[in-house]
């Protein structure tokens, strides 16, 4: 997805890894003893999963309209401070499945949405 590198800073004994995308700011924080590479990996995985779910339209209005998906990304990645997953394809896939189950079955989606979903899954599988 985005090739924008994350910035790292130390503030009040906390490591902060962050990146900006258009009008959104993404932050991951950890204690001063945390590994910056792990925090950066979490940030990149989160950002890329959000970009997949928002179809690379990572901007404020799109994020607000899909805030439920973004929260589900966080839920799939971290549980009580423990990192469970950083692969954006896995995260986006789980979120998409939960979203589809919550809104109805795949047969209830329009044909265009189903084709777009299939194309996106195929693209992701070819890129990994």
C-alpha positions in Angstrom: 0.0 0.0 0.0 1.4 3.3 1.1 5.2 3.6 0.9 5.2 6.5 3.4 7.6 5.7 6.1 6.7 6.1 9.8 8.4 8.7 12.0 9.5 7.7 15.5 9.9 10.0 18.5 10.2 9.8 22.3 7.9 11.8 24.5 7.5 11.5 28.3 9.1 8.0 28.3 6.8 6.8 25.6 7.8 5.8 22.1 5.5 7.2 19.5 5.4 5.9 15.9 3.3 8.0 13.5 2.5 8.7 9.9 0.3 11.1 8.1 -1.9 10.3 5.1 -3.7 13.3 3.5 -5.8 14.7 6.3 -5.5 11.7 8.8 -2.8 11.1 11.4 -2.0 7.6 12.6 -0.2 7.0 15.9 1.0 3.9 17.8 2.5 4.4 21.3 4.4 2.1 23.6 6.6 2.3 26.7 10.2 3.4 26.4 11.3 -0.3 26.6 9.2 -1.3 23.6 10.8 -2.3 20.3 10.4 0.5 17.7 10.3 -2.0 14.9 7.4 -3.8 16.4 5.5 -0.6 16.9 6.3 0.5 13.4 5.1 -2.9 12.1 1.8 -2.5 14.0 1.3 1.0 12.5 2.1 -0.2 9.0 -0.2 -3.2 9.3 -3.0 -1.0 10.6 -2.5 1.6 8.0 -2.4 -0.9 5.1 -5.5 -2.8 6.4 -7.4 0.5 6.6 -6.3 1.4 3.1 -7.5 -2.0 1.8 -10.9 -1.6 3.5 -11.2 2.0 2.3 -10.1 1.0 -1.2 -7.0 3.3 -1.0 -9.2 6.3 -0.3 -7.6 7.0 3.1 -9.0 10.4 4.0 -11.1 11.9 6.8 -14.6 11.7 5.4 -14.2 8.1 4.1 -12.7 7.1 7.5 -15.6 8.7 9.4 -18.1 6.9 7.2 -16.3 3.6 7.9 -15.2 4.1 11.5 -16.8 0.8 12.4 -14.4 -1.1 10.1 -11.4 0.9 11.4 -12.3 -0.1 15.0 -12.7 -3.7 13.9 -9.1 -3.5 12.5 -7.8 -2.4 15.9 -9.8 -5.2 17.5 -8.3 -7.8 15.2 -4.8 -6.5 15.7 -4.4 -6.0 19.4 -6.1 -7.6 22.5 -5.4 -6.1 25.9 -2.1 -4.6 24.7 -0.9 -7.8 23.0 -0.3 -7.7 19.3 -2.1 -10.6 17.6 -1.7 -9.8 13.9 0.1 -7.3 11.7 -0.5 -8.7 8.2 -2.9 -6.2 6.6 -4.4 -8.8 4.2 -5.3 -11.1 7.1 -6.7 -8.2 9.2 -8.8 -6.7 6.3 -10.0 -10.2 5.4 -11.3 -10.9 8.9 -12.9 -7.4 9.1 -14.5 -7.9 5.7 -15.9 -11.2 6.8 -17.3 -9.8 10.1 -18.7 -6.8 8.2 -20.4 -9.1 5.6 -21.9 -11.3 8.4 -23.2 -8.3 10.2 -24.8 -6.7 7.2 -26.2 -10.0 5.6 -25.0 -12.7 3.4 -22.9 -12.3 0.2 -26.0 -13.1 -1.8 -27.7 -9.9 -0.5 -24.9 -7.7 -1.9 -25.2 -6.3 -5.3 -23.5 -8.1 -8.1 -21.1 -5.2 -8.5 -20.1 -5.3 -4.9 -19.5 -9.1 -5.1 -17.3 -8.7 -8.1 -15.3 -5.9 -6.5 -14.8 -8.0 -3.4 -13.7 -11.0 -5.4 -11.3 -8.8 -7.4 -9.9 -7.3 -4.2 -9.3 -10.7 -2.6 -7.6 -12.0 -5.8 -5.4 -8.9 -6.0 -4.4 -9.3 -2.4 -3.6 -13.0 -2.8 -1.4 -12.3 -5.9 0.5 -9.5 -4.1 1.5 -11.7 -1.1 
